[in-house]
Amino acid sequence: MKNLKLYIFLMTVMPWLSLPLLGKQTIRKFLPGTLFMGIYLIFEGRLAEKRKWWWFPFNIKPNVLAELPLIWGPFFIGSFWIMKYTYKKFNLYLLVNLVIDSLFTYFGLDILKKFGYASLVRLTKFQLSIVFLFKTFVLYGFQVFYDKVIRGISN
């Protein structure tokens, strides 16, 4: 696609425009978890690259993961929003993540493929859903661990 760089730029930057709406307290509270997940996703991206789970034909620069705009754009900021409204309401958290992850997997990925940005190779959409489900538990588990062990907050 001719304007792929523009779309990728917008996909990365647009979510950041909502950051001030989150509030400082939300950002402080959930920054460790979202940063942890961002770093986790970078390692996952390297593993996926080696195992050819998915393919990003678009390269930002050599040796830079092409999924970084997704990681540090909608996934990073989206994690703040999801945690803000669903943290300590696990059933709601799980439901919201299942809906959003399913929308991305079964519709968003097709759009990214159409733009020539990403496509699945060795993973099926169902397997990608399982990967997303695992990350759902990792983020929530990390946040609970951080609150209880690091910050010393119970309940």
Backbone as JSON Lines, residues from 0, in Angstrom:
{"i":0,"aa":"M","n":[0.85,-1.18,0.0],"ca":[0.0,0.0,0.0],"c":[0.89,1.24,0.0]}
{"i":1,"aa":"K","n":[0.49,2.23,-0.74],"ca":[1.29,3.43,-0.95],"c":[1.5,4.24,0.33]}
{"i":2,"aa":"N","n":[0.47,4.38,1.13],"ca":[0.55,5.2,2.34],"c":[0.78,4.38,3.6]}
{"i":3,"aa":"L","n":[1.42,3.23,3.48],"ca":[1.61,2.34,4.62],"c":[2.34,3.03,5.77]}
{"i":4,"aa":"K","n":[3.38,3.78,5.45],"ca":[4.13,4.47,6.51],"c":[3.25,5.46,7.27]}
{"i":5,"aa":"L","n":[2.39,6.15,6.56],"ca":[1.47,7.09,7.2],"c":[0.49,6.35,8.11]}
{"i":6,"aa":"Y","n":[-0.07,5.24,7.63],"ca":[-1.0,4.45,8.45],"c":[-0.32,3.9,9.71]}
{"i":7,"aa":"I","n":[0.88,3.44,9.55],"ca":[1.62,2.91,10.7],"c":[1.93,4.03,11.68]}
{"i":8,"aa":"F","n":[2.31,5.17,11.18],"ca":[2.55,6.33,12.04],"c":[1.28,6.7,12.81]}
{"i":9,"aa":"L","n":[0.17,6.78,12.12],"ca":[-1.1,7.13,12.77],"c":[-1.53,6.06,13.77]}
{"i":10,"aa":"M","n":[-1.32,4.78,13.42],"ca":[-1.66,3.69,14.32],"c":[-0.85,3.77,15.61]}
{"i":11,"aa":"T","n":[0.36,4.26,15.52],"ca":[1.23,4.39,16.69],"c":[0.89,5.63,17.51]}
{"i":12,"aa":"V","n":[0.69,6.74,16.85],"ca":[0.55,8.03,17.53],"c":[-0.87,8.29,18.05]}
{"i":13,"aa":"M","n":[-1.87,7.9,17.3],"ca":[-3.26,8.21,17.69],"c":[-3.61,7.74,19.11]}
{"i":14,"aa":"P","n":[-3.27,6.52,19.5],"ca":[-3.6,6.12,20.88],"c":[-2.95,7.0,21.94]}
{"i":15,"aa":"W","n":[-1.77,7.52,21.65],"ca":[-1.06,8.36,22.62],"c":[-1.8,9.68,22.88]}
{"i":16,"aa":"L","n":[-2.64,10.09,21.94],"ca":[-3.4,11.32,22.13],"c":[-4.42,11.18,23.26]}
{"i":17,"aa":"S","n":[-4.77,9.94,23.6],"ca":[-5.72,9.71,24.69],"c":[-5.04,9.63,26.05]}
{"i":18,"aa":"L","n":[-3.73,9.63,26.08],"ca":[-2.99,9.48,27.35],"c":[-3.38,10.52,28.4]}
{"i":19,"aa":"P","n":[-3.5,11.81,28.06],"ca":[-3.89,12.78,29.08],"c":[-5.27,12.5,29.7]}
{"i":20,"aa":"L","n":[-6.13,11.83,28.98],"ca":[-7.46,11.52,29.49],"c":[-7.44,10.42,30.55]}
{"i":21,"aa":"L","n":[-6.36,9.68,30.62],"ca":[-6.24,8.6,31.61],"c":[-6.07,9.14,33.02]}
{"i":22,"aa":"G","n":[-5.39,10.25,33.15],"ca":[-5.11,10.81,34.47],"c":[-3.77,10.31,35.0]}
{"i":23,"aa":"K","n":[-3.1,11.16,35.76],"ca":[-1.77,10.81,36.29],"c":[-1.81,9.61,37.21]}
{"i":24,"aa":"Q","n":[-2.84,9.52,38.03],"ca":[-2.92,8.42,39.0],"c":[-3.03,7.07,38.28]}
{"i":25,"aa":"T","n":[-3.82,7.0,37.23],"ca":[-3.95,5.76,36.46],"c":[-2.63,5.4,35.81]}
{"i":26,"aa":"I","n":[-1.97,6.39,35.24],"ca":[-0.69,6.14,34.58],"c":[0.33,5.62,35.59]}
{"i":27,"aa":"R","n":[0.44,6.28,36.74],"ca":[1.38,5.84,37.78],"c":[1.06,4.43,38.26]}
{"i":28,"aa":"K","n":[-0.2,4.16,38.45],"ca":[-0.62,2.87,38.99],"c":[-0.32,1.71,38.03]}
{"i":29,"aa":"F","n":[-0.58,1.91,36.74],"ca":[-0.48,0.81,35.79],"c":[0.75,0.86,34.9]}
{"i":30,"aa":"L","n":[1.59,1.88,35.03],"ca":[2.79,1.97,34.2],"c":[3.7,0.75,34.34]}
{"i":31,"aa":"P","n":[3.97,0.26,35.55],"ca":[4.84,-0.92,35.65],"c":[4.3,-2.12,34.87]}
{"i":32,"aa":"G","n":[3.02,-2.38,34.97],"ca":[2.43,-3.51,34.26],"c":[2.46,-3.34,32.76]}
{"i":33,"aa":"T","n":[2.14,-2.15,32.29],"ca":[2.13,-1.92,30.84],"c":[3.54,-1.93,30.28]}
{"i":34,"aa":"L","n":[4.5,-1.39,31.03],"ca":[5.91,-1.46,30.58],"c":[6.39,-2.9,30.54]}
{"i":35,"aa":"F","n":[6.03,-3.66,31.58],"ca":[6.4,-5.07,31.61],"c":[5.85,-5.78,30.37]}
{"i":36,"aa":"M","n":[4.59,-5.53,30.06],"ca":[3.98,-6.18,28.89],"c":[4.63,-5.72,27.59]}
{"i":37,"aa":"G","n":[4.98,-4.44,27.5],"ca":[5.66,-3.95,26.3],"c":[6.98,-4.67,26.08]}
{"i":38,"aa":"I","n":[7.74,-4.84,27.14],"ca":[9.02,-5.55,27.05],"c":[8.78,-7.03,26.75]}
{"i":39,"aa":"Y","n":[7.79,-7.61,27.41],"ca":[7.42,-9.01,27.15],"c":[7.07,-9.19,25.67]}
{"i":40,"aa":"L","n":[6.31,-8.25,25.11],"ca":[5.9,-8.35,23.71],"c":[7.08,-8.24,22.75]}
{"i":41,"aa":"I","n":[8.09,-7.49,23.14],"ca":[9.29,-7.41,22.3],"c":[9.98,-8.78,22.26]}
{"i":42,"aa":"F","n":[10.12,-9.42,23.42],"ca":[10.7,-10.77,23.44],"c":[9.83,-11.77,22.69]}
{"i":43,"aa":"E","n":[8.51,-11.65,22.85],"ca":[7.6,-12.51,22.13],"c":[7.75,-12.29,20.62]}
{"i":44,"aa":"G","n":[7.91,-11.04,20.21],"ca":[8.09,-10.73,18.79],"c":[9.34,-11.35,18.22]}
{"i":45,"aa":"R","n":[10.42,-11.35,18.99],"ca":[11.67,-12.0,18.55],"c":[11.46,-13.5,18.4]}
{"i":46,"aa":"L","n":[10.79,-14.1,19.38],"ca":[10.49,-15.53,19.32],"c":[9.6,-15.84,18.12]}
{"i":47,"aa":"A","n":[8.57,-15.03,17.93],"ca":[7.64,-15.22,16.81],"c":[8.36,-15.09,15.47]}
{"i":48,"aa":"E","n":[9.33,-14.19,15.41],"ca":[10.11,-13.99,14.2],"c":[10.91,-15.26,13.88]}
{"i":49,"aa":"K","n":[11.55,-15.82,14.91],"ca":[12.35,-17.03,14.71],"c":[11.49,-18.23,14.35]}
{"i":50,"aa":"R","n":[10.32,-18.34,14.98],"ca":[9.44,-19.49,14.73],"c":[8.44,-19.25,13.61]}
{"i":51,"aa":"K","n":[8.52,-18.07,13.02],"ca":[7.66,-17.69,11.9],"c":[6.17,-17.83,12.23]}
{"i":52,"aa":"W","n":[5.78,-17.33,13.4],"ca":[4.38,-17.35,13.79],"c":[3.59,-16.36,12.95]}
{"i":53,"aa":"W","n":[4.19,-15.2,12.74],"ca":[3.57,-14.17,11.91],"c":[4.67,-13.46,11.14]}
{"i":54,"aa":"W","n":[4.24,-12.65,10.19],"ca":[5.2,-12.0,9.31],"c":[4.82,-10.55,9.13]}
{"i":55,"aa":"F","n":[5.82,-9.69,9.25],"ca":[5.66,-8.26,9.01],"c":[6.57,-7.9,7.84]}
{"i":56,"aa":"P","n":[6.02,-7.8,6.63],"ca":[6.87,-7.49,5.48],"c":[7.42,-6.07,5.53]}
{"i":57,"aa":"F","n":[6.81,-5.23,6.33],"ca":[7.24,-3.84,6.46],"c":[8.35,-3.76,7.53]}
{"i":58,"aa":"N","n":[9.46,-3.15,7.2],"ca":[10.53,-2.95,8.17],"c":[10.7,-1.48,8.46]}
{"i":59,"aa":"I","n":[10.74,-1.14,9.75],"ca":[11.0,0.23,10.15],"c":[12.46,0.55,9.84]}
{"i":60,"aa":"K","n":[13.33,-0.28,10.38],"ca":[14.77,-0.22,10.13],"c":[15.29,-1.65,10.25]}
{"i":61,"aa":"P","n":[16.45,-1.94,9.68],"ca":[17.0,-3.29,9.84],"c":[17.2,-3.63,11.33]}
{"i":62,"aa":"N","n":[16.93,-4.85,11.69],"ca":[17.07,-5.37,13.06],"c":[16.13,-4.72,14.08]}
{"i":63,"aa":"V","n":[15.09,-4.06,13.61],"ca":[14.08,-3.48,14.5],"c":[12.78,-4.22,14.21]}
{"i":64,"aa":"L","n":[12.14,-4.68,15.28],"ca":[10.88,-5.41,15.11],"c":[9.85,-4.53,14.41]}
{"i":65,"aa":"A","n":[9.24,-5.06,13.39],"ca":[8.24,-4.31,12.64],"c":[6.95,-4.12,13.44]}
{"i":66,"aa":"E","n":[6.76,-4.97,14.49],"ca":[5.54,-4.83,15.28],"c":[5.66,-3.79,16.4]}
{"i":67,"aa":"L","n":[6.78,-3.1,16.5],"ca":[6.93,-2.07,17.53],"c":[5.83,-1.01,17.49]}
{"i":68,"aa":"P","n":[5.38,-0.57,16.31],"ca":[4.27,0.39,16.31],"c":[3.0,-0.17,16.95]}
{"i":69,"aa":"L","n":[2.73,-1.45,16.78],"ca":[1.58,-2.07,17.44],"c":[1.8,-2.18,18.95]}
{"i":70,"aa":"I","n":[3.02,-2.57,19.33],"ca":[3.33,-2.76,20.75],"c":[3.24,-1.45,21.51]}
{"i":71,"aa":"W","n":[3.92,-0.43,21.01],"ca":[4.02,0.83,21.76],"c":[2.92,1.82,21.39]}
{"i":72,"aa":"G","n":[2.03,1.43,20.51],"ca":[0.87,2.25,20.17],"c":[-0.39,1.7,20.82]}
{"i":73,"aa":"P","n":[-1.22,1.02,20.04],"ca":[-2.51,0.57,20.57],"c":[-2.42,-0.44,21.72]}
{"i":74,"aa":"F","n":[-1.46,-1.36,21.7],"ca":[-1.39,-2.34,22.78],"c":[-0.97,-1.7,24.09]}
{"i":75,"aa":"F","n":[0.02,-0.82,24.04],"ca":[0.52,-0.17,25.26],"c":[-0.55,0.74,25.87]}
{"i":76,"aa":"I","n":[-1.06,1.65,25.08],"ca":[-2.07,2.59,25.59],"c":[-3.39,1.86,25.88]}
{"i":77,"aa":"G","n":[-3.73,0.9,25.05],"ca":[-4.94,0.13,25.3],"c":[-4.9,-0.61,26.62]}
{"i":78,"aa":"S","n":[-3.72,-1.07,27.02],"ca":[-3.57,-1.75,28.31],"c":[-3.91,-0.82,29.47]}
{"i":79,"aa":"F","n":[-3.48,0.43,29.36],"ca":[-3.83,1.42,30.39],"c":[-5.34,1.55,30.52]}
{"i":80,"aa":"W","n":[-6.02,1.71,29.38],"ca":[-7.47,1.92,29.39],"c":[-8.2,0.7,29.94]}
{"i":81,"aa":"I","n":[-7.79,-0.47,29.5],"ca":[-8.44,-1.69,29.99],"c":[-8.22,-1.85,31.49]}
{"i":82,"aa":"M","n":[-7.0,-1.64,31.95],"ca":[-6.72,-1.79,33.38],"c":[-7.46,-0.73,34.19]}
{"i":83,"aa":"K","n":[-7.55,0.47,33.67],"ca":[-8.23,1.54,34.41],"c":[-9.67,1.16,34.75]}
{"i":84,"aa":"Y","n":[-10.38,0.59,33.8],"ca":[-11.8,0.32,34.0],"c":[-12.13,-1.1,34.46]}
{"i":85,"aa":"T","n":[-11.15,-2.01,34.43],"ca":[-11.48,-3.39,34.77],"c":[-10.62,-3.99,35.86]}
{"i":86,"aa":"Y","n":[-9.58,-3.3,36.31],"ca":[-8.72,-3.88,37.33],"c":[-9.51,-4.11,38.62]}
{"i":87,"aa":"K","n":[-9.29,-5.24,39.23],"ca":[-9.99,-5.72,40.44],"c":[-11.42,-6.16,40.13]}
{"i":88,"aa":"K","n":[-11.72,-6.28,38.85],"ca":[-13.0,-6.84,38.38],"c":[-12.62,-7.89,37.33]}
{"i":89,"aa":"F","n":[-12.06,-9.0,37.8],"ca":[-11.41,-9.95,36.9],"c":[-12.34,-10.46,35.79]}
{"i":90,"aa":"N","n":[-13.56,-10.78,36.11],"ca":[-14.48,-11.3,35.08],"c":[-14.7,-10.28,33.97]}
{"i":91,"aa":"L","n":[-14.86,-9.02,34.35],"ca":[-15.02,-7.96,33.36],"c":[-13.73,-7.78,32.55]}
{"i":92,"aa":"Y","n":[-12.6,-7.82,33.26],"ca":[-11.29,-7.71,32.6],"c":[-11.14,-8.8,31.53]}
{"i":93,"aa":"L","n":[-11.46,-10.03,31.92],"ca":[-11.34,-11.16,31.0],"c":[-12.27,-10.99,29.81]}
{"i":94,"aa":"L","n":[-13.52,-10.59,30.07],"ca":[-14.49,-10.4,29.0],"c":[-14.05,-9.3,28.03]}
{"i":95,"aa":"V","n":[-13.64,-8.16,28.57],"ca":[-13.19,-7.05,27.71],"c":[-12.01,-7.47,26.86]}
{"i":96,"aa":"N","n":[-11.04,-8.16,27.46],"ca":[-9.89,-8.62,26.7],"c":[-10.27,-9.63,25.63]}
{"i":97,"aa":"L","n":[-11.16,-10.55,25.96],"ca":[-11.6,-11.53,24.96],"c":[-12.26,-10.85,23.77]}
{"i":98,"aa":"V","n":[-13.09,-9.85,24.05],"ca":[-13.77,-9.13,22.97],"c":[-12.76,-8.36,22.12]}
{"i":99,"aa":"I","n":[-11.91,-7.58,22.76],"ca":[-10.95,-6.76,22.02],"c":[-9.96,-7.63,21.25]}
{"i":100,"aa":"D","n":[-9.44,-8.66,21.91],"ca":[-8.49,-9.55,21.24],"c":[-9.14,-10.28,20.08]}
{"i":101,"aa":"S","n":[-10.39,-10.68,20.23],"ca":[-11.1,-11.36,19.14],"c":[-11.34,-10.4,17.97]}
{"i":102,"aa":"L","n":[-11.72,-9.18,18.28],"ca":[-11.9,-8.18,17.21],"c":[-10.6,-7.97,16.44]}
{"i":103,"aa":"F","n":[-9.49,-7.87,17.18],"ca":[-8.21,-7.69,16.51],"c":[-7.86,-8.92,15.67]}
{"i":104,"aa":"T","n":[-8.01,-10.11,16.29],"ca":[-7.6,-11.34,15.62],"c":[-8.44,-11.63,14.37]}
{"i":105,"aa":"Y","n":[-9.76,-11.48,14.48],"ca":[-10.63,-11.91,13.4],"c":[-11.01,-10.8,12.41]}
{"i":106,"aa":"F","n":[-10.75,-9.54,12.77],"ca":[-11.06,-8.44,11.84],"c":[-9.85,-7.54,11.61]}
{"i":107,"aa":"G","n":[-9.22,-7.09,12.69],"ca":[-8.1,-6.17,12.58],"c":[-6.92,-6.75,11.82]}
{"i":108,"aa":"L","n":[-6.64,-8.01,12.06],"ca":[-5.52,-8.66,11.38],"c":[-5.75,-8.72,9.87]}
{"i":109,"aa":"D","n":[-7.0,-8.93,9.47],"ca":[-7.33,-8.93,8.03],"c":[-7.06,-7.55,7.42]}
{"i":110,"aa":"I","n":[-7.37,-6.51,8.16],"ca":[-7.1,-5.14,7.68],"c":[-5.6,-4.92,7.56]}
{"i":111,"aa":"L","n":[-4.85,-5.34,8.58],"ca":[-3.38,-5.19,8.53],"c":[-2.78,-5.98,7.37]}
{"i":112,"aa":"K","n":[-3.34,-7.14,7.1],"ca":[-2.88,-7.95,5.97],"c":[-3.18,-7.26,4.65]}
{"i":113,"aa":"K","n":[-4.37,-6.67,4.56],"ca":[-4.76,-5.95,3.34],"c":[-3.82,-4.76,3.08]}
{"i":114,"aa":"F","n":[-3.4,-4.09,4.16],"ca":[-2.47,-2.97,4.03],"c":[-1.05,-3.43,3.73]}
{"i":115,"aa":"G","n":[-0.79,-4.73,3.91],"ca":[0.56,-5.24,3.68],"c":[1.46,-5.04,4.88]}
{"i":116,"aa":"Y","n":[0.87,-4.96,6.07],"ca":[1.66,-4.72,7.28],"c":[1.96,-6.0,8.05]}
{"i":117,"aa":"A","n":[1.01,-6.93,8.12],"ca":[1.22,-8.13,8.92],"c":[0.33,-9.26,8.42]}
{"i":118,"aa":"S","n":[0.79,-10.48,8.65],"ca":[-0.04,-11.65,8.38],"c":[0.47,-12.83,9.2]}
{"i":119,"aa":"L","n":[-0.42,-13.75,9.47],"ca":[-0.05,-14.96,10.2],"c":[0.63,-15.93,9.24]}
{"i":120,"aa":"V","n":[1.6,-16.68,9.76],"ca":[2.29,-17.67,8.93],"c":[2.02,-19.06,9.5]}
{"i":121,"aa":"R","n":[2.59,-19.35,10.65],"ca":[2.46,-20.69,11.24],"c":[1.4,-20.76,12.34]}
{"i":122,"aa":"L","n":[0.82,-19.67,12.68],"ca":[-0.25,-19.67,13.68],"c":[-1.59,-19.49,12.98]}
{"i":123,"aa":"T","n":[-2.58,-20.2,13.47],"ca":[-3.94,-19.95,13.01],"c":[-4.51,-18.81,13.84]}
{"i":124,"aa":"K","n":[-5.62,-18.29,13.44],"ca":[-6.26,-17.23,14.23],"c":[-6.65,-17.73,15.61]}
{"i":125,"aa":"F","n":[-7.09,-18.99,15.68],"ca":[-7.44,-19.56,16.98],"c":[-6.2,-19.64,17.88]}
{"i":126,"aa":"Q","n":[-5.07,-20.06,17.34],"ca":[-3.83,-20.13,18.13],"c":[-3.4,-18.74,18.57]}
{"i":127,"aa":"L","n":[-3.57,-17.74,17.71],"ca":[-3.25,-16.37,18.1],"c":[-4.16,-15.92,19.24]}
{"i":128,"aa":"S","n":[-5.42,-16.34,19.2],"ca":[-6.33,-16.02,20.3],"c":[-5.84,-16.61,21.62]}
{"i":129,"aa":"I","n":[-5.29,-17.8,21.58],"ca":[-4.73,-18.44,22.78],"c":[-3.52,-17.65,23.27]}
{"i":130,"aa":"V","n":[-2.68,-17.18,22.35],"ca":[-1.53,-16.36,22.72],"c":[-2.01,-15.09,23.41]}
{"i":131,"aa":"F","n":[-3.03,-14.45,22.86],"ca":[-3.59,-13.25,23.48],"c":[-4.17,-13.54,24.85]}
{"i":132,"aa":"L","n":[-4.85,-14.67,24.98],"ca":[-5.43,-15.05,26.26],"c":[-4.33,-15.22,27.32]}
{"i":133,"aa":"F","n":[-3.24,-15.85,26.93],"ca":[-2.12,-16.01,27.84],"c":[-1.6,-14.64,28.31]}
{"i":134,"aa":"K","n":[-1.45,-13.71,27.36],"ca":[-0.96,-12.37,27.71],"c":[-1.94,-11.63,28.61]}
{"i":135,"aa":"T","n":[-3.23,-11.92,28.45],"ca":[-4.25,-11.34,29.32],"c":[-3.97,-11.71,30.78]}
{"i":136,"aa":"F","n":[-3.68,-12.99,30.99],"ca":[-3.38,-13.47,32.35],"c":[-2.04,-12.93,32.85]}
{"i":137,"aa":"V","n":[-1.07,-12.82,31.96],"ca":[0.25,-12.32,32.36],"c":[0.14,-10.87,32.85]}
{"i":138,"aa":"L","n":[-0.55,-10.02,32.1],"ca":[-0.67,-8.62,32.5],"c":[-1.39,-8.49,33.84]}
{"i":139,"aa":"Y","n":[-2.51,-9.17,33.97],"ca":[-3.28,-9.07,35.21],"c":[-2.48,-9.65,36.38]}
{"i":140,"aa":"G","n":[-1.86,-10.78,36.16],"ca":[-1.04,-11.4,37.2],"c":[0.11,-10.53,37.63]}
{"i":141,"aa":"F","n":[0.76,-9.89,36.67],"ca":[1.86,-9.0,37.01],"c":[1.37,-7.83,37.85]}
{"i":142,"aa":"Q","n":[0.24,-7.26,37.47],"ca":[-0.29,-6.1,38.2],"c":[-0.67,-6.49,39.63]}
{"i":143,"aa":"V","n":[-1.29,-7.64,39.8],"ca":[-1.63,-8.11,41.15],"c":[-0.36,-8.34,41.96]}
{"i":144,"aa":"F","n":[0.63,-8.99,41.36],"ca":[1.91,-9.23,42.02],"c":[2.56,-7.9,42.41]}
{"i":145,"aa":"Y","n":[2.58,-6.96,41.48],"ca":[3.21,-5.66,41.74],"c":[2.51,-4.95,42.9]}
{"i":146,"aa":"D","n":[1.19,-4.96,42.88],"ca":[0.44,-4.3,43.96],"c":[0.69,-4.95,45.31]}
{"i":147,"aa":"K","n":[0.68,-6.26,45.35],"ca":[0.81,-6.96,46.63],"c":[2.25,-6.99,47.13]}
{"i":148,"aa":"V","n":[3.18,-7.34,46.28],"ca":[4.55,-7.57,46.72],"c":[5.39,-6.28,46.71]}
{"i":149,"aa":"I","n":[5.33,-5.55,45.65],"ca":[6.18,-4.36,45.52],"c":[5.58,-3.17,46.27]}
{"i":150,"aa":"R","n":[4.33,-2.88,46.03],"ca":[3.69,-1.72,46.67],"c":[3.12,-2.05,48.04]}
{"i":151,"aa":"G","n":[2.95,-3.32,48.34],"ca":[2.43,-3.72,49.65],"c":[0.96,-3.45,49.86]}
{"i":152,"aa":"I","n":[0.19,-3.43,48.77],"ca":[-1.24,-3.19,48.86],"c":[-1.95,-4.53,48.85]}
{"i":153,"aa":"S","n":[-2.78,-4.78,49.85],"ca":[-3.55,-6.02,49.85],"c":[-4.97,-5.72,49.39]}
{"i":154,"aa":"N","n":[-5.61,-6.77,48.85],"ca":[-6.98,-6.68,48.36],"c":[-7.01,-5.93,47.09]}
